[in-house]
Amino acid sequence: MTAIYIQDEAELDTLLETEPLLVVDCTATWFGPCKLIAPLIDKLAAEYSERVKVFKLDLDANQPVAKRFAIRSIPAVMFFEKGKLAQTIVGVKTYEEFSSTVDKYLA
């Protein structure tokens, strides 16, 4: 199972309204560091599929989202709790850092 791409800001808004916990990996397909964490995000999507929705968002196609959430460097993984941005992890991190952050919001 892999994390699916959100197509646009409208789809993101719908997910924010409906999902209690949402993880969004802001990425660019051509950018090396984003490629490094892509498998980790896919693993997160698979391991937490029953409890958390994990998505990817191509910032090249979604500049307004980057502006809205002040994303200045990627990869940036945003964690939303009940529709509100709770935390953003920027840069290449370990799987454990991502999963422990999810666990924190599931607790």
Secondary structure, 3 states (H helix, E strand, C coil): CCCEEECCHHHHHHHHHHCCEEEEEEECCCCHHHHHHHHHHHHHHHHCCCCCEEEEEECCCCHHHHHHCCCCCCCEEEEEECCEEEEEEECCCCHHHHHHHHHHHHC
